[in-house]
Amino acid sequence: MHNQGSRNHSFITEFILLGFSRNPRTNWILFFLFLFLYLFTVLGNGLIVTLIRVDARLHTPMYFFLSILSLLDLSYATTTVPQMLVHLISKNKTISYAGCVVQMYIFLTLGITETWIFAAMAYDRYVAICHPLHYVVQMSQTLCVLLAVSSALCGLICALVYTVFAMNLPYCGPDEINHFFCEIPAVLKLACADTSLNDQVDFILGFILLLIPLSLILASYIRIFTAILKIRSTQGRIKAFSTCASHITVVTMFCVPCMIMYMRPGSEASPDDDKKLALFYNVISAFLNPIIYSLRNKDVKRAFFRLFGMSEDAQ
């Protein structure tokens, strides 16, 4: 154990990110796979943001939150994937101490903001289905902006707490992070100090930042399903349910792996499992979100055809 003077991280100035494999052939295959996923993520999410911005018919609270979700997914993937692609084909797999801290902070900020945006989206669906006559008044532009700004502030503040607690520990070697980016659970394994306090902080913050939004989402959907069951026409039920199905799918794909990753003690985690979980909420969900939302959504499809000057009969 090092003395208190070593707490200024004087021992480590950079980390080595081990990534997925030491086999060059495997890495090249992964490079092209993740390059495709990343380009599609940028294109898909960028297209959704553009469609919502240029089409006046999509200037509603639901699409306002969807455009924020797409921006978050785009930023989320960009925080980690370009660096991962470089490391897959390069012999130099290092990241500076400062670079690691910045990546960790931005990644957490975006992830925490996203969980609260999911809650705002669920509330929007609740008002639309359970109180349709009051929808325009209740989901005012002011409320939508307030929900978005408070989600971002929560992300900025809580990510700072996470990052400060993690990087305040002494890191004196080894310097190899068994992960493809600087994520807190992987970095904490390198600390040459007791991380039980960090595990407690991670659990408490995980509880606040995952379980509270998820319980709000669950409460909204219990109300929504109760209201849907009261709709007499089958077609009406299907239409009401289809507007919620995309959201439920996306929330599950993002939040369940996050809960497993951030709410269990670090000692129980295997690096390979961590990498797979992180891929799911970092790369796969950002890639699938545009597909899930656009394939199930006639408004987005219509906006797409209008943008490119195609007739709606082409659908």
Disulfide bonds with the S-S distance in Angstrom:
Cys100-Cys182 2.00
Cys172-Cys192 1.90
